[in-house]
């Protein structure tokens, strides 16, 4: 289990990532740098935690061994800062969301190909957020306010321009795929 905690005994509101085994093992602090470490996600192999941190200024995406045996390393950044990030099931992509005053474009970084994020779902007029990839990595779900309020949409991945379907009808955010990829929760 990887979680984001604010230390209630501290005089600050710093957030850090902590881990714990499901069988009741000890709670262990993973992050010690920066004042905002958040949104932990497991790597596809289950050995690393991918998370956001402001340790070098703007929020960027870092990767660190879940057992803390190695320091965190920067894996993605953007001049606007990042607000979300995850790894594709095949490990070939990092999917991230920008984070600035305007907010929210969904971008991708292909491992060994892209040096900076490239737009996947990005609009100058609307906000796109909450990217989620299906278990097979073939579908990208996200929320967009292009209809006047946030709704959930699904697109093929990585060829996001080949189709788009609105899933929610009365508002929706934070999509999450079911384990088998046949269900989408939001």
C-alpha positions in Angstrom: 0.0 0.0 0.0 1.3 3.5 -0.9 -0.4 6.5 0.6 0.1 10.3 0.9 0.1 11.6 4.5 0.3 14.9 6.2 2.1 14.6 9.5 -0.5 15.8 12.0 2.3 16.2 14.7 4.2 18.6 12.5 3.8 22.4 12.5 3.8 22.3 8.7 1.4 20.9 6.2 4.1 18.9 4.3 2.9 15.8 2.5 5.0 12.6 2.2 4.6 9.2 0.7 4.5 6.2 3.1 4.3 2.5 2.3 3.0 -0.5 4.2 2.4 -4.2 3.3 -1.2 -5.2 3.2 -0.6 -8.1 5.7 -0.1 -5.5 8.5 3.6 -4.7 8.2 5.1 -1.5 9.6 4.2 1.9 8.1 7.4 3.2 6.5 8.1 6.8 5.3 9.4 6.8 1.7 10.0 10.5 0.9 12.0 13.0 2.9 12.8 15.8 0.4 10.5 18.6 -0.7 7.4 19.9 1.0 4.8 18.3 -1.3 5.1 14.6 -2.2 1.8 13.2 -3.4 -0.3 11.0 -5.7 1.7 7.7 -5.4 1.2 5.1 -8.1 2.8 1.7 -8.3 5.1 0.9 -11.3 4.0 -1.9 -13.6 6.5 -4.3 -12.0 5.4 -3.4 -8.4 8.9 -2.5 -7.3 8.8 1.3 -7.6 6.5 4.1 -6.5 5.9 6.9 -9.1 4.9 10.1 -7.4 4.8 13.9 -7.7 7.2 16.1 -5.7 8.3 19.7 -5.6 11.8 18.8 -4.3 13.4 20.7 -7.2 10.9 23.6 -7.5 7.9 23.0 -9.7 6.0 19.7 -9.2 7.6 16.9 -11.3 7.3 13.1 -11.6 9.8 11.0 -9.7 10.3 7.2 -9.3 11.7 5.5 -6.3 12.1 1.9 -5.0 9.1 1.1 -2.8 11.5 -0.3 -0.1 13.5 3.0 0.0 16.7 1.2 -1.1 17.6 3.9 -3.6 17.0 7.6 -3.9 14.2 9.0 -6.0 15.0 9.9 -9.6 13.3 12.5 -11.8 11.4 10.8 -14.7 9.3 13.7 -16.1 8.9 17.4 -15.8 7.2 20.3 -17.6 7.7 24.0 -17.6 4.2 24.3 -16.1 4.7 21.7 -13.5 2.9 18.4 -13.3 -0.2 17.5 -11.4 -0.6 13.8 -12.1 1.4 10.9 -13.6 1.3 7.2 -14.3 3.1 4.5 -16.2 1.5 2.5 -19.0 1.1 -1.2 -18.4 3.8 -2.0 -21.0 6.2 0.5 -19.5 6.6 2.3 -22.9 4.8 5.5 -21.8 4.5 7.9 -18.9 1.1 9.8 -19.0 1.1 13.1 -17.2 -1.1 16.1 -16.6 0.2 19.6 -16.6 -0.4 21.9 -13.6 -0.4 25.6 -13.9 -2.8 28.6 -13.4 -4.7 27.7 -16.5 -4.6 23.9 -15.7 -4.7 20.8 -17.3 -3.5 19.1 -20.4 -2.8 15.4 -20.7 0.5 14.6 -22.2 2.7 11.5 -22.9 6.3 10.7 -22.8 7.6 7.6 -24.7 10.4 5.9 -22.9 13.7 6.4 -24.9 11.9 8.6 -27.5 10.6 11.8 -26.1 12.7 14.2 -24.0 9.7 16.4 -23.2 6.0 15.7 -22.8 3.9 15.6 -26.0 0.2 16.5 -26.0 -2.2 13.6 -26.0 -5.4 15.4 -25.0 -4.8 19.1 -24.8 -7.1 22.1 -25.5 -6.4 25.8 -24.9 -10.1 26.3 -24.1 -10.9 23.3 -21.8 -9.3 21.5 -18.9 -8.4 17.8 -19.1 -7.4 15.9 -16.0 -7.5 12.5 -14.2 -5.8 10.3 -16.8 -6.3 6.6 -16.3 -5.1 3.7 -18.6 -6.9 0.4 -19.0 -5.1 -2.7 -17.7 -4.3 -3.7 -21.3 -3.0 -0.1 -22.1 -5.4 0.2 -25.0 -7.7 2.9 -23.6 -7.2 6.3 -22.0 -10.0 7.6 -19.7 -10.0 11.2 -18.5 -12.2 14.0 -17.3 -12.8 17.2 -19.4 -14.9 20.2 -18.9 -15.4 20.7 -22.7 -19.2 20.4 -22.2 -19.4 23.1 -19.5 -18.8 20.6 -16.6 -16.5 17.8 -16.0 -17.5 14.6 -17.8 -15.6 11.3 -18.3 -14.3 10.4 -21.8 -12.5 7.4 -23.3 -10.1 7.4 -26.2 -8.0 4.7 -27.8 -4.4 4.8 -26.6 -1.8 5.7 -27.8 -3.7 6.8 -31.0 -5.9 9.2 -29.1 -7.0 11.0 -32.3 -8.7 8.0 -33.7 -11.9 8.2 -31.5 -13.5 9.7 -28.5 -16.5 8.6 -26.4 -18.2 10.4 -23.6 -18.9 7.9 -20.8 -20.6 10.0 -18.1 -23.9 11.8 -18.6 -24.5 13.8 -15.4 -20.9 14.9 -14.5 -17.9 12.8 -13.7 -14.3 12.9 -12.6 -11.5 10.6 -11.5 -12.0 7.6 -13.7 -10.5 4.3 -12.5 -10.5 1.1 -14.6 -11.6 -2.2 -13.1 -8.9 -4.9 -12.8 -10.1 -6.7 -16.0 -10.5 -3.5 -18.0 -14.1 -4.1 -18.8 -15.5 -1.6 -16.2 -14.8 2.1 -15.6 -15.5 3.7 -12.2 -15.8 7.4 -11.8 
